[in-house]
Amino acid sequence: MQETATISGDSTDVDGAGAADRGATRRLLIGGELREAERTFPSLNPANGEVLGYAPDAGVADAEAAVASARRAFDTTDWSTDLELRVRCLEQLHTALIEHRDDLAALTIAEVGATPALCQGAQLDQPIEIVRYYADLLKSYPMTEDLGNIESRGMQHHRWVEKEAAGVVAAIIAYNYPNQLALAKLAPALAAGCTVVLKSAPDTPLVTLALGELIAQHTDIPAGVVNVLSGADPAVGAALTTSPDVDMVTFTGSTPTGRAIMAAASETLKKVFLELGGKSAAIVLDDADFGTAALFSAFSMVTHAGQGCALTSRLLVPEQHKDEIVEMIKNNFGLVRYGDPSAEGTYMGPLISEKQRDKVDAMVQRAVDAGATLVTGGEKVDPGFFYTPTLLSDVDPDSEIAQEEVFGPVLAVIAYKDDDDAVRIANNSIYGLSGAVFGSQERALSVARRIRTGTFSINGGNYFSPDTPFGGFKQSGIGREMGKAGLEEFLESKTFATVVTEAG
């Protein structure tokens, strides 16, 4: 640990101010060393489309070096067995994140397009507390379980189970909440005793590289235990998922990419944890408070410009109340202030890229062509990659806009006949990540229990916190992150038995 190093020094400024020459000094973390790559690629500020900085464009050789470093650290050091060291290093990382919080927030606002309010929640402050949660959990989590004795072949046999680290982990993250995604993988993996190769999303490399700098400069995490890569070449991810030296792959991103990763990992039967897409439904029952439901549905849908896998992008409403609820949502959308995410009062920032905005716009136009009614929105706003809050009504539950993840501020309203019809429509999806319901408590809970999803909000309840398992059913993924379940994803169970002698 280099006590005098700083994340905001001349060569590694993370304040997001946008000087390209300073951004070009961002470095990979491999084997405990901060390294430059042969090539760099630009990271854009999505609020104005300008180059924010440059990140190393890692190649396959860099990925192989990172994996070899992680393998060596796992096999030849006591990281996986020294619990006290792991607790201390996690506490150091938590302290470093707190101390550099404002710099990280500024960089997250600039590169991710997040607002300061989001940085006070799931974009930064909550992820920082994930690190503290796992440091504390590690102090009390039972790494052994006594199973007692059994009699076999006329002898007593004592059995017990010990937990040990899964091994070398390749962690690949998406662009939308990079701090959350990185720390929700990194913290439990390190707590379990794993070593990690963390690969940033190509759209948001600077934020993740800044995390690597903090680890290198402000913690006692041994060389090779954490390696951080950035790169635009898909071959880097492929190298991580196919390497025989990687024991586990954890990925957050789209379901099609998750399928490809699972297929690649199958060649060596790697353990996989996949947190994938969603097309979650919010159900408004006919005894709900329509105003509350409309407010929740509108403002949650435009949170981070709709770039959230768990957002309820389908709104199921009683057909006899459809027009009333649609009008409420339209009015709420009209109150959404969008623009420069750093400006005071901005609620919604930009989409991450021009490519993503074009995708969202094309899906909206196809939905209208297929018969949906465009109530409001559906417009690109320049400069930057902004898209107006968009409300579609009269949506066919089997149509593309109701079935495919949009990842933009687009809400599709679908009418239903009765509770059974609402449940059927909600479950009519390959996804099962999240959901919501509004109505009288007992009835709402009954409906919620019939929906096949990993998380659920009742009357606006918030389930998201470091101690809460998060993940999906069906093609929304495999496994759970955060909570005790998140630690257990990175652990293996080893069962022991010994013959009990008269001497004990």
ZIRA-V453907 format. One record per residue. N is the residue number from 1. RES is the residue in one letter. PSI is psi in radians with two decimals (none if undefined). Layout:
n=N res=RES psi=PSI
n=N res=RES psi=PSI
This chain:
n=1 res=M psi=2.19
n=2 res=Q psi=1.73
n=3 res=E psi=-0.52
n=4 res=T psi=-0.18
n=5 res=A psi=2.67
n=6 res=T psi=2.49
n=7 res=I psi=-0.32
n=8 res=S psi=0.51
n=9 res=G psi=-3.08
n=10 res=D psi=-0.66
n=11 res=S psi=-0.16
n=12 res=T psi=0.77
n=13 res=D psi=2.20
n=14 res=V psi=0.40
n=15 res=D psi=-0.03
n=16 res=G psi=0.26
n=17 res=A psi=-0.45
n=18 res=G psi=0.12
n=19 res=A psi=2.06
n=20 res=A psi=-0.62
n=21 res=D psi=-0.61
n=22 res=R psi=-0.68
n=23 res=G psi=-0.52
n=24 res=A psi=-0.26
n=25 res=T psi=-0.02
n=26 res=R psi=2.49
n=27 res=R psi=2.69
n=28 res=L psi=2.73
n=29 res=L psi=1.95
n=30 res=I psi=2.14
n=31 res=G psi=0.55
n=32 res=G psi=-0.02
n=33 res=E psi=2.44
n=34 res=L psi=2.06
n=35 res=R psi=2.60
n=36 res=E psi=2.74
n=37 res=A psi=2.91
n=38 res=E psi=-0.55
n=39 res=R psi=2.78
n=40 res=T psi=2.88
n=41 res=F psi=2.67
n=42 res=P psi=2.59
n=43 res=S psi=2.26
n=44 res=L psi=2.58
n=45 res=N psi=1.97
n=46 res=P psi=-0.22
n=47 res=A psi=-0.36
n=48 res=N psi=-0.08
n=49 res=G psi=0.09
n=50 res=E psi=2.74
n=51 res=V psi=2.17
n=52 res=L psi=-0.67
n=53 res=G psi=-3.06
n=54 res=Y psi=2.54
n=55 res=A psi=2.67
n=56 res=P psi=2.35
n=57 res=D psi=1.49
n=58 res=A psi=2.56
n=59 res=G psi=-3.08
n=60 res=V psi=-0.66
n=61 res=A psi=-0.67
n=62 res=D psi=-0.72
n=63 res=A psi=-0.74
n=64 res=E psi=-0.67
n=65 res=A psi=-0.68
n=66 res=A psi=-0.75
n=67 res=V psi=-0.76
n=68 res=A psi=-0.66
n=69 res=S psi=-0.77
n=70 res=A psi=-0.67
n=71 res=R psi=-0.79
n=72 res=R psi=-0.74
n=73 res=A psi=-0.64
n=74 res=F psi=-0.73
n=75 res=D psi=-0.44
n=76 res=T psi=-0.07
n=77 res=T psi=3.01
n=78 res=D psi=0.31
n=79 res=W psi=-0.78
n=80 res=S psi=-0.27
n=81 res=T psi=-0.23
n=82 res=D psi=1.54
n=83 res=L psi=-0.71
n=84 res=E psi=-0.67
n=85 res=L psi=-0.74
n=86 res=R psi=-0.73
n=87 res=V psi=-0.81
n=88 res=R psi=-0.74
n=89 res=C psi=-0.67
n=90 res=L psi=-0.69
n=91 res=E psi=-0.65
n=92 res=Q psi=-0.75
n=93 res=L psi=-0.73
n=94 res=H psi=-0.78
n=95 res=T psi=-0.77
n=96 res=A psi=-0.70
n=97 res=L psi=-0.71
n=98 res=I psi=-0.78
n=99 res=E psi=-0.53
n=100 res=H psi=0.34
n=101 res=R psi=-0.79
n=102 res=D psi=-0.70
n=103 res=D psi=-0.76
n=104 res=L psi=-0.65
n=105 res=A psi=-0.78
n=106 res=A psi=-0.72
n=107 res=L psi=-0.68
n=108 res=T psi=-0.72
n=109 res=I psi=-0.78
n=110 res=A psi=-0.72
n=111 res=E psi=-0.63
n=112 res=V psi=-0.38
n=113 res=G psi=0.33
n=114 res=A psi=2.72
n=115 res=T psi=2.82
n=116 res=P psi=-0.64
n=117 res=A psi=-0.70
n=118 res=L psi=-0.61
n=119 res=C psi=-0.44
n=120 res=Q psi=-0.14
n=121 res=G psi=-2.09
n=122 res=A psi=-0.26
n=123 res=Q psi=-0.43
n=124 res=L psi=-1.02
n=125 res=D psi=-0.73
n=126 res=Q psi=-0.76
n=127 res=P psi=-0.66
n=128 res=I psi=-0.68
n=129 res=E psi=-0.29
n=130 res=I psi=-0.69
n=131 res=V psi=-0.80
n=132 res=R psi=-0.70
n=133 res=Y psi=-0.81
n=134 res=Y psi=-0.51
n=135 res=A psi=-0.75
n=136 res=D psi=-0.73
n=137 res=L psi=-0.66
n=138 res=L psi=-0.45
n=139 res=K psi=-0.38
n=140 res=S psi=-0.20
n=141 res=Y psi=2.28
n=142 res=P psi=1.95
n=143 res=M psi=-0.06
n=144 res=T psi=2.66
n=145 res=E psi=2.13
n=146 res=D psi=2.20
n=147 res=L psi=0.04
n=148 res=G psi=-2.88
n=149 res=N psi=2.67
n=150 res=I psi=2.74
n=151 res=E psi=2.27
n=152 res=S psi=2.31
n=153 res=R psi=0.64
n=154 res=G psi=0.20
n=155 res=M psi=2.77
n=156 res=Q psi=2.35
n=157 res=H psi=2.17
n=158 res=H psi=2.34
n=159 res=R psi=2.56
n=160 res=W psi=2.85
n=161 res=V psi=2.34
n=162 res=E psi=2.49
n=163 res=K psi=2.36
n=164 res=E psi=2.84
n=165 res=A psi=2.55
n=166 res=A psi=-0.47
n=167 res=G psi=-2.43
n=168 res=V psi=2.24
n=169 res=V psi=2.28
n=170 res=A psi=2.08
n=171 res=A psi=2.06
n=172 res=I psi=2.21
n=173 res=I psi=2.86
n=174 res=A psi=3.07
n=175 res=Y psi=-0.31
n=176 res=N psi=-0.70
n=177 res=Y psi=1.21
n=178 res=P psi=-0.62
n=179 res=N psi=-0.79
n=180 res=Q psi=-0.85
n=181 res=L psi=-0.71
n=182 res=A psi=-0.84
n=183 res=L psi=-0.49
n=184 res=A psi=-0.31
n=185 res=K psi=-0.78
n=186 res=L psi=-0.82
n=187 res=A psi=-0.89
n=188 res=P psi=-0.57
n=189 res=A psi=-0.78
n=190 res=L psi=-0.70
n=191 res=A psi=-0.66
n=192 res=A psi=-0.33
n=193 res=G psi=0.20
n=194 res=C psi=2.84
n=195 res=T psi=2.71
n=196 res=V psi=2.43
n=197 res=V psi=1.95
n=198 res=L psi=2.15
n=199 res=K psi=2.21
n=200 res=S psi=2.89
n=201 res=A psi=2.52
n=202 res=P psi=-0.49
n=203 res=D psi=-0.38
n=204 res=T psi=1.01
n=205 res=P psi=-0.58
n=206 res=L psi=-0.68
n=207 res=V psi=-0.78
n=208 res=T psi=-0.65
n=209 res=L psi=-0.60
n=210 res=A psi=-0.64
n=211 res=L psi=-0.74
n=212 res=G psi=-0.67
n=213 res=E psi=-0.73
n=214 res=L psi=-0.74
n=215 res=I psi=-0.78
n=216 res=A psi=-0.61
n=217 res=Q psi=-0.35
n=218 res=H psi=0.21
n=219 res=T psi=2.87
n=220 res=D psi=0.27
n=221 res=I psi=2.14
n=222 res=P psi=2.69
n=223 res=A psi=2.31
n=224 res=G psi=-0.29
n=225 res=V psi=-0.69
n=226 res=V psi=2.25
n=227 res=N psi=2.41
n=228 res=V psi=2.20
n=229 res=L psi=2.62
n=230 res=S psi=2.60
n=231 res=G psi=2.69
n=232 res=A psi=-0.15
n=233 res=D psi=2.07
n=234 res=P psi=-0.36
n=235 res=A psi=-0.42
n=236 res=V psi=-0.83
n=237 res=G psi=-0.69
n=238 res=A psi=-0.69
n=239 res=A psi=-0.66
n=240 res=L psi=-0.71
n=241 res=T psi=-0.28
n=242 res=T psi=-0.18
n=243 res=S psi=2.29
n=244 res=P psi=-0.23
n=245 res=D psi=-0.05
n=246 res=V psi=2.22
n=247 res=D psi=-0.42
n=248 res=M psi=2.49
n=249 res=V psi=2.25
n=250 res=T psi=2.23
n=251 res=F psi=2.41
n=252 res=T psi=2.21
n=253 res=G psi=-2.69
n=254 res=S psi=2.70
n=255 res=T psi=-0.74
n=256 res=P psi=-0.72
n=257 res=T psi=-0.65
n=258 res=G psi=-0.69
n=259 res=R psi=-0.76
n=260 res=A psi=-0.69
n=261 res=I psi=-0.74
n=262 res=M psi=-0.70
n=263 res=A psi=-0.76
n=264 res=A psi=-0.71
n=265 res=A psi=-0.41
n=266 res=S psi=-0.40
n=267 res=E psi=-0.57
n=268 res=T psi=0.24
n=269 res=L psi=0.81
n=270 res=K psi=2.63
n=271 res=K psi=2.39
n=272 res=V psi=2.44
n=273 res=F psi=2.13
n=274 res=L psi=2.14
n=275 res=E psi=1.85
n=276 res=L psi=-2.66
n=277 res=G psi=3.05
n=278 res=G psi=2.70
n=279 res=K psi=1.08
n=280 res=S psi=2.63
n=281 res=A psi=2.40
n=282 res=A psi=2.22
n=283 res=I psi=2.18
n=284 res=V psi=1.92
n=285 res=L psi=2.81
n=286 res=D psi=-0.15
n=287 res=D psi=0.26
n=288 res=A psi=2.87
n=289 res=D psi=1.79
n=290 res=F psi=-0.62
n=291 res=G psi=-0.77
n=292 res=T psi=-0.76
n=293 res=A psi=-0.72
n=294 res=A psi=-0.68
n=295 res=L psi=-0.83
n=296 res=F psi=-0.84
n=297 res=S psi=-0.71
n=298 res=A psi=-0.91
n=299 res=F psi=-0.48
n=300 res=S psi=-0.58
n=301 res=M psi=-0.50
n=302 res=V psi=0.08
n=303 res=T psi=2.22
n=304 res=H psi=0.71
n=305 res=A psi=0.58
n=306 res=G psi=0.19
n=307 res=Q psi=1.17
n=308 res=G psi=2.26
n=309 res=C psi=-0.44
n=310 res=A psi=0.02
n=311 res=L psi=2.51
n=312 res=T psi=1.54
n=313 res=S psi=-0.10
n=314 res=R psi=2.25
n=315 res=L psi=2.00
n=316 res=L psi=2.13
n=317 res=V psi=2.63
n=318 res=P psi=2.33
n=319 res=E psi=-0.53
n=320 res=Q psi=-0.22
n=321 res=H psi=0.20
n=322 res=K psi=-0.91
n=323 res=D psi=-0.69
n=324 res=E psi=-0.80
n=325 res=I psi=-0.69
n=326 res=V psi=-0.72
n=327 res=E psi=-0.66
n=328 res=M psi=-0.76
n=329 res=I psi=-0.72
n=330 res=K psi=-0.78
n=331 res=N psi=-0.70
n=332 res=N psi=-0.72
n=333 res=F psi=-0.60
n=334 res=G psi=-0.30
n=335 res=L psi=-0.16
n=336 res=V psi=2.12
n=337 res=R psi=2.08
n=338 res=Y psi=2.73
n=339 res=G psi=-2.68
n=340 res=D psi=2.02
n=341 res=P psi=-0.34
n=342 res=S psi=-0.18
n=343 res=A psi=2.50
n=344 res=E psi=2.33
n=345 res=G psi=-0.13
n=346 res=T psi=2.25
n=347 res=Y psi=-0.67
n=348 res=M psi=2.22
n=349 res=G psi=-2.79
n=350 res=P psi=2.93
n=351 res=L psi=2.86
n=352 res=I psi=-0.48
n=353 res=S psi=2.86
n=354 res=E psi=-0.67
n=355 res=K psi=-0.78
n=356 res=Q psi=-0.69
n=357 res=R psi=-0.71
n=358 res=D psi=-0.66
n=359 res=K psi=-0.81
n=360 res=V psi=-0.84
n=361 res=D psi=-0.71
n=362 res=A psi=-0.67
n=363 res=M psi=-0.67
n=364 res=V psi=-0.78
n=365 res=Q psi=-0.68
n=366 res=R psi=-0.61
n=367 res=A psi=-0.75
n=368 res=V psi=-0.75
n=369 res=D psi=-0.50
n=370 res=A psi=-0.05
n=371 res=G psi=-0.09
n=372 res=A psi=2.67
n=373 res=T psi=2.17
n=374 res=L psi=1.83
n=375 res=V psi=-0.76
n=376 res=T psi=2.72
n=377 res=G psi=-2.58
n=378 res=G psi=0.54
n=379 res=E psi=2.44
n=380 res=K psi=2.50
n=381 res=V psi=2.20
n=382 res=D psi=2.83
n=383 res=P psi=2.97
n=384 res=G psi=-2.93
n=385 res=F psi=0.92
n=386 res=F psi=2.60
n=387 res=Y psi=2.27
n=388 res=T psi=2.58
n=389 res=P psi=2.22
n=390 res=T psi=2.26
n=391 res=L psi=2.15
n=392 res=L psi=2.30
n=393 res=S psi=3.02
n=394 res=D psi=0.71
n=395 res=V psi=2.30
n=396 res=D psi=2.19
n=397 res=P psi=-0.29
n=398 res=D psi=0.01
n=399 res=S psi=2.90
n=400 res=E psi=-0.80
n=401 res=I psi=-0.38
n=402 res=A psi=-0.22
n=403 res=Q psi=-0.50
n=404 res=E psi=2.54
n=405 res=E psi=2.24
n=406 res=V psi=-0.75
n=407 res=F psi=0.88
n=408 res=G psi=3.03
n=409 res=P psi=1.13
n=410 res=V psi=2.10
n=411 res=L psi=2.21
n=412 res=A psi=2.10
n=413 res=V psi=2.23
n=414 res=I psi=2.25
n=415 res=A psi=2.54
n=416 res=Y psi=2.84
n=417 res=K psi=-0.86
n=418 res=D psi=-3.09
n=419 res=D psi=-0.74
n=420 res=D psi=-0.69
n=421 res=D psi=-0.69
n=422 res=A psi=-0.76
n=423 res=V psi=-0.74
n=424 res=R psi=-0.80
n=425 res=I psi=-0.75
n=426 res=A psi=-0.68
n=427 res=N psi=-0.08
n=428 res=N psi=1.23
n=429 res=S psi=2.58
n=430 res=I psi=-0.25
n=431 res=Y psi=2.84
n=432 res=G psi=0.98
n=433 res=L psi=-0.86
n=434 res=S psi=-3.01
n=435 res=G psi=2.99
n=436 res=A psi=2.72
n=437 res=V psi=2.54
n=438 res=F psi=2.28
n=439 res=G psi=-3.07
n=440 res=S psi=2.50
n=441 res=Q psi=-0.90
n=442 res=E psi=-0.73
n=443 res=R psi=-0.73
n=444 res=A psi=-0.72
n=445 res=L psi=-0.68
n=446 res=S psi=-0.75
n=447 res=V psi=-0.77
n=448 res=A psi=-0.67
n=449 res=R psi=-0.22
n=450 res=R psi=-0.10
n=451 res=I psi=2.31
n=452 res=R psi=1.44
n=453 res=T psi=2.82
n=454 res=G psi=-0.41
n=455 res=T psi=2.71
n=456 res=F psi=2.42
n=457 res=S psi=2.29
n=458 res=I psi=2.09
n=459 res=N psi=0.71
n=460 res=G psi=0.13
n=461 res=G psi=2.45
n=462 res=N psi=2.02
n=463 res=Y psi=-0.18
n=464 res=F psi=2.00
n=465 res=S psi=2.88
n=466 res=P psi=-0.47
n=467 res=D psi=0.11
n=468 res=T psi=2.15
n=469 res=P psi=2.39
n=470 res=F psi=2.27
n=471 res=G psi=-3.13
n=472 res=G psi=2.93
n=473 res=F psi=3.01
n=474 res=K psi=-2.35
n=475 res=Q psi=0.33
n=476 res=S psi=-0.03
n=477 res=G psi=-3.10
n=478 res=I psi=2.17
n=479 res=G psi=3.12
n=480 res=R psi=2.45
n=481 res=E psi=2.71
n=482 res=M psi=2.87
n=483 res=G psi=-3.09
n=484 res=K psi=-0.62
n=485 res=A psi=-0.59
n=486 res=G psi=-0.65
n=487 res=L psi=-0.75
n=488 res=E psi=-0.38
n=489 res=E psi=-0.51
n=490 res=F psi=0.23
n=491 res=L psi=2.61
n=492 res=E psi=2.66
n=493 res=S psi=2.26
n=494 res=K psi=2.15
n=495 res=T psi=2.33
n=496 res=F psi=2.69
n=497 res=A psi=2.48
n=498 res=T psi=2.59
n=499 res=V psi=2.32
n=500 res=V psi=2.07
n=501 res=T psi=2.94
n=502 res=E psi=-0.49
n=503 res=A psi=-0.10
n=504 res=G psi=none
